[in-house]
């Protein structure tokens, strides 16, 4: 697969996202991290569209996720949550149910035990 021919505006967006990512990692801020992932996913959507991505964004918002991550070279995506959130397991469970109901093939839970 050839790399996307990003525009100069997108290169500037990636520079901004890199700076925000550094801040997110340095401060442990999952909201910033989720925003970086979401913005990156939106840029990638112009080059490798995922037809169901709007449904994933809606599930993320409805279940209190902090962002959506996509694999820029494939069809893998995930809803991100703040592990410090006291309701994170319930949020993930609701998201898994919504993703299953929407017909997504597989979901995984990477924090603690499977709810």
N, C-alpha and C positions, 0 to 999 in steps of 0.2 A: 504494500500500500504506500502510495506516495504521500509525503507530508502535505498538510494543507498549505495553501498559499495565503497566509494570513495577511490582512490589510495592515497598513501602518497604524490605524486606529486600534486594531486588535492587538498589535504588538505593544502599544501603549497600555491597553487594558491588562495585558499579561504582566507588564512591569508593575502596574498598580497592584495586581493580584499577588505578585511575588512579595511585594512589600507588606501587604496585609497578611499573607501567610506567615511571614517572619514574625509579625506582631502576634498572631494567633498562637504560634508555637512558643514564643518567648513568654507570653502571659497566660497560656493555657486557656484561652478564650475560645470555646467551642462555637459560639455564635459567629465570630469572625471566620473561623475555619469553615463552617457550613456555608457562609456567604461566598467565600472564595471558591469552594467546590461548585456551588450553584452557578455562579457567574461563569466559571470555566465550562461547565456543562452547557450553558446557553451559547457560548461562543462555538463550542464544538458542534452544537445542533445545526449550525449553518453549513457544516462540512460533512458530517456523518449523522444525518437525522435519525432519531429514534422516534418512530411514530407515536409511541405510547408515553413519551416523556412527560407531556402535560398531565397525564393521569398520575404519574409518580409525584410530580410537584404538588398536585392537589392532595394526595395522600399524606405527603410530608407536612403540608400546612395544617391539614385537618387533625393530624395526630401529634402535633407539637414538635416536629423535627426541626433541626437547626440547619439542614441543607440537604442537597441531593448531589451525589457523586456519580460520575459516569466514567467508564473506560473509554478513552478517546479513540481506541482502535477497534472497539467491538460493541456489543450490545449489553454489557454488564452495567448495572447501575445499583445504587443503594441509597436508602434514606438514612441520614445521620442524626444521632441523638446525643444529648449531653449526658455522659455517664454519671455526673454528679446530681442529676435531676432525680428527686425521690420517686417520681412516677415513671422513670425510664422503662422499667420492665412492662408496665401496663401500656405505655405508648408503643413500644415495640410489638407487643401482642396485638394491639389494635391495627397497627400497620401491616403486620403479617396477614391478619384476617382480610384486610382491605385489598392487599396485593393478591392474595389467593382468589378472592371474589372477583377481582378484575381480570383474572386469567393469566397472571404471570406464572411462569414455569416453576420457579424455585426461589425460596427466600432462605436466608441464613441469619442466625443471631450470634453475634460475636462478643457480647458482654455478659460475663457470668454464665449462668446456666440458662438453657432454653426455658422461656416462660410457659 
